[in-house]
Amino acid sequence: MTESDDFICIHCGMPVSGLAWGTKHRNHCPHCLYSRHVDMRPGDRACLCKGKMQPIALWQKADGELMILHRCQTCGMIKANRAAGDDDLAALQALLPKVVG
């Protein structure tokens, strides 16, 4: 697998283009935001875990870039991945904290 390969989402089964707006390395499904634990460093595909990475939160870097936090359901590692321009807005909004009041 290379950084621009198309793939089938490990979680929702949707086909995913390897090309994404706003990121060089497509690493998650734009429909459900799930990923697969395949990289040690972005794009290297060197991780042996291959677990399902669940989106758990959004984080905004100091420069304003939006990141999706993923937790591996196999090994527990948490990684931040750059949000892509074609990510589903409702899926992103579902990761925002709920305001009670």
DRENDO-1510 file (C-alpha; in Angstrom, 1 decimal, always signed):
<recs>
REC; n; res; u; v; w
REC; 1; MET; +0.0; +0.0; +0.0 .
REC; 2; THR; +1.4; +3.4; -0.9 .
REC; 3; GLU; +0.2; +6.8; +0.4 .
REC; 4; SER; -2.1; +7.4; -2.5 .
REC; 5; ASP; -3.7; +3.9; -2.9 .
REC; 6; ASP; -7.5; +3.6; -2.9 .
REC; 7; PHE; -8.9; +1.3; -0.2 .
REC; 8; ILE; -12.1; -0.1; +1.4 .
REC; 9; CYS; -12.9; +1.3; +4.8 .
REC; 10; ILE; -12.2; -1.3; +7.6 .
REC; 11; HIS; -15.2; +0.1; +9.5 .
REC; 12; CYS; -18.1; +1.1; +7.2 .
REC; 13; GLY; -17.0; -0.8; +4.0 .
REC; 14; MET; -17.2; +2.3; +1.7 .
REC; 15; PRO; -14.6; +2.7; -1.1 .
REC; 16; VAL; -12.1; +5.5; -0.3 .
REC; 17; SER; -9.9; +7.4; -2.8 .
REC; 18; GLY; -6.3; +7.6; -1.8 .
REC; 19; LEU; -6.3; +11.2; -2.8 .
REC; 20; ALA; -7.6; +13.8; -0.3 .
REC; 21; TRP; -7.9; +17.6; -0.2 .
REC; 22; GLY; -5.7; +19.2; +2.3 .
REC; 23; THR; -3.5; +16.2; +3.2 .
REC; 24; LYS; -0.7; +14.3; +1.4 .
REC; 25; HIS; -1.4; +10.9; +3.2 .
REC; 26; ARG; -5.0; +9.7; +3.1 .
REC; 27; ASN; -5.2; +7.8; +6.4 .
REC; 28; HIS; -8.9; +7.7; +7.3 .
REC; 29; CYS; -12.3; +7.2; +5.7 .
REC; 30; PRO; -14.0; +10.5; +4.8 .
REC; 31; HIS; -17.4; +8.9; +5.5 .
REC; 32; CYS; -17.0; +7.5; +9.1 .
REC; 33; LEU; -13.6; +8.9; +9.9 .
REC; 34; TYR; -12.2; +5.5; +11.0 .
REC; 35; SER; -8.6; +4.6; +10.1 .
REC; 36; ARG; -6.3; +1.6; +10.2 .
REC; 37; HIS; -3.2; +1.5; +12.4 .
REC; 38; VAL; -0.6; +1.2; +9.5 .
REC; 39; ASP; +1.9; +4.0; +10.0 .
REC; 40; MET; +4.7; +4.6; +12.5 .
REC; 41; ARG; +5.4; +8.0; +10.8 .
REC; 42; PRO; +2.9; +9.5; +8.3 .
REC; 43; GLY; +3.0; +7.5; +5.1 .
REC; 44; ASP; +5.6; +4.9; +6.0 .
REC; 45; ARG; +3.1; +2.0; +6.3 .
REC; 46; ALA; +5.6; +0.3; +8.8 .
REC; 47; CYS; +3.3; -0.5; +11.7 .
REC; 48; LEU; +2.5; -4.2; +12.2 .
REC; 49; CYS; -0.6; -3.7; +14.4 .
REC; 50; LYS; -3.1; -3.1; +11.6 .
REC; 51; GLY; -5.9; -2.5; +14.2 .
REC; 52; LYS; -9.0; -0.4; +13.6 .
REC; 53; MET; -8.5; +3.2; +14.7 .
REC; 54; GLN; -11.6; +4.8; +16.1 .
REC; 55; PRO; -12.1; +8.6; +15.8 .
REC; 56; ILE; -12.5; +9.9; +19.4 .
REC; 57; ALA; -12.1; +13.7; +19.3 .
REC; 58; LEU; -11.1; +16.7; +17.3 .
REC; 59; TRP; -8.1; +18.9; +18.2 .
REC; 60; GLN; -7.1; +22.2; +16.7 .
REC; 61; LYS; -3.4; +22.9; +16.5 .
REC; 62; ALA; -2.0; +26.3; +17.4 .
REC; 63; ASP; -1.7; +27.1; +13.7 .
REC; 64; GLY; -5.5; +26.4; +13.2 .
REC; 65; GLU; -5.1; +23.0; +11.5 .
REC; 66; LEU; -7.9; +20.6; +12.5 .
REC; 67; MET; -6.8; +17.1; +13.6 .
REC; 68; ILE; -8.8; +14.0; +14.3 .
REC; 69; LEU; -7.6; +12.0; +17.3 .
REC; 70; HIS; -7.9; +8.2; +16.7 .
REC; 71; ARG; -7.5; +5.4; +19.3 .
REC; 72; CYS; -6.4; +2.0; +18.1 .
REC; 73; GLN; -8.9; -0.6; +19.3 .
REC; 74; THR; -6.2; -3.3; +19.2 .
REC; 75; CYS; -3.2; -1.7; +21.0 .
REC; 76; GLY; -4.7; +1.5; +22.5 .
REC; 77; MET; -2.3; +3.9; +20.8 .
REC; 78; ILE; -3.7; +7.4; +20.2 .
REC; 79; LYS; -2.6; +9.3; +17.1 .
REC; 80; ALA; -3.5; +12.6; +15.6 .
REC; 81; ASN; -4.3; +12.7; +11.9 .
REC; 82; ARG; -4.9; +15.8; +9.7 .
REC; 83; ALA; -8.6; +16.3; +8.8 .
REC; 84; ALA; -9.1; +16.2; +5.0 .
REC; 85; GLY; -11.2; +18.6; +3.0 .
REC; 86; ASP; -13.7; +15.9; +1.9 .
REC; 87; ASP; -14.4; +14.6; +5.5 .
REC; 88; ASP; -18.1; +14.2; +6.2 .
REC; 89; LEU; -19.2; +17.3; +8.2 .
REC; 90; ALA; -21.7; +15.4; +10.3 .
REC; 91; ALA; -19.1; +12.8; +11.3 .
REC; 92; LEU; -16.7; +15.6; +12.3 .
REC; 93; GLN; -19.4; +17.4; +14.3 .
REC; 94; ALA; -20.2; +14.2; +16.1 .
REC; 95; LEU; -16.7; +14.3; +17.6 .
REC; 96; LEU; -17.3; +17.8; +19.2 .
REC; 97; PRO; -18.0; +17.9; +22.9 .
REC; 98; LYS; -21.7; +18.1; +23.8 .
REC; 99; VAL; -22.8; +21.3; +25.5 .
REC; 100; VAL; -25.3; +20.7; +28.3 .
REC; 101; GLY; -27.3; +23.5; +29.7 .
</recs>
